[in-house]
């Protein structure tokens, strides 16, 4: 007989009864193993939502965890063993080869029956999400390391819906062994052999608009704001909101950011033109129209990115957009006049049409009290037809976040001098570091925005050698690190630069280079206590390239140079004031 889980929250959940929507319980599990970190976090907060928040915000906002079931870790183990998949999983083969091998394998018989029963009655889109044992640990949250696959689940026949769901589950299983996950494991000093994967199958918050399905709002809220502006302080927290699926925030790093203490305040901008350029111009949705080319090992197989003209056609901008009036050179709340749209959620945040910000601040405090630390939460909102209400608020995830509170002070005199490599007044992190002797940098004379993918690949090799040698390093580059737009910076995944303890971005000319606080890349940086310096081209402080290029070269590639110093750098970051300096002997 299989051993049952000892998770303290499993006792509050029910086994899947093959009635996904119609059953009494909206949070169930399949199997006898563990729930995994992501599902465990949801189970942790489930009681708080049901007992405190549901009635408090009704009828304006319906607060809930969208209906889900969890495939527990024992079924992952059984799938791996019965199909003899460990050899290919640990082979170091390309991701596509591993994914194909998993697609060709068979799921355990008892799981197949439950999945078949699920799709028999469900015809709306589903999110198939990872929930590994290591996800959402305090210092190793594994944000965006494993896959999430959306399935439209709208085919008229149950057989087709069943096949797409099975493919998605297998893809999430396979992502346990993808290269990015292996690189991440090395940074956390774990082995892939330590990992077990549970899978969450969950209804997607949103609405159908023709051939698209998406929520009006996706969001990420954090207890601590690393880059406060105006009157806000770090402890006020920060919220990132966007139109459409949350991928636009957590992967693309595009959002409307604001302090929940000052929801009516706009982010800093030099001109209305700059504000419009920085705002959201695209959104992600599930494609429920013409089926795409069959590609079960593509995470975004059933997703597409659309322009604002499609959302305008769908009518979803009504309560979340404002309009630039060129005649008066001002922004007007709403979409009643013609002109460029600005996704700023002003009708909700500035006129309080819906008490969303109040809900978020209440929810954040409840999560902090329950988890016992500062947190980050992810959510999605479907707005009602009339004046936004009744809205449906879907709570998707809670994870702890790491904030170092050591007091560090940096005087103005420390920011300049002959032995300053660089300084900045836009720095993430807090503390003092005096152990780094290795610097890896992108040569500014050879940098070209059209080859940033090649730069990322070259960096990966240097990172691997330094990680193997257990030598943490300072990384310097141009443009935004971790961007999905290769013309805006260097599109690295976190695993490709996982050995860095200090990262510097020298911004490119133009707006929009700020690091998104809602992105998974950002979350990994903060969780690993990595210092992140933004050196803006318009500021007084710069980088001493002359001194840097005079140092001992360890290796040099087409775009990257690795140098070693005779003595460690002295790095100080005052997280309270966002100031940092890197000094050398």
Buried (B, 14 or more C-beta within 10 A) or exposed (E): EEEEBEBEBBEEBBEBBBEBEEBEBBBBBBBBBBBBBBBBBBBBBBEBBBEEBBEEBEEBBBBBBBBBBBBBBBBBBBBBEEBEBEEBBBEEBEBEEBBBBBBEBEBBEEBEEBBBBBBEEBBBBBBBBBBBBBBBBEEBBBBBBBBBBBBBBBBEEBEBBBBBBBBBBBBBBBBBBBBBBBBBBBBBEBEBEEBBBBBBBBBBBBBBBEBBBBBBBBBBBBBBBBBBBEEBEBEBBBBBBBBBBBBBBBBBBBBBBBBBBBBEBBBEBEEBEBBBEBBBEBBBBBBBEEBBEEEBBBBBBBBBBBEBEBBBEBEBBBBBBBBBBEEEEEBBBBBEEEBBBBBBBBBBBBEEBBBBBBBBBBBBEBBBEBBEBBBBBBBBBBBBEEEBBBBBBBBBBBBBBBBEEEEBEBEEEBBEEEEBBBBBBBBBBBBEBEEBBBBBBBBBEEBEBEBBEBBBBBBBEBBBEBBEEEBBBBBBBBBBBBBBBBEBBBBBBBBBBBBBBBBBBBBBEEBBBBBBBBBBBBBBBBBBBBBBBBBBEEEEBBBBBEEBBEBEEBEEBEBBBBBBBEEBBBBBBBBBBBBBBBBBE
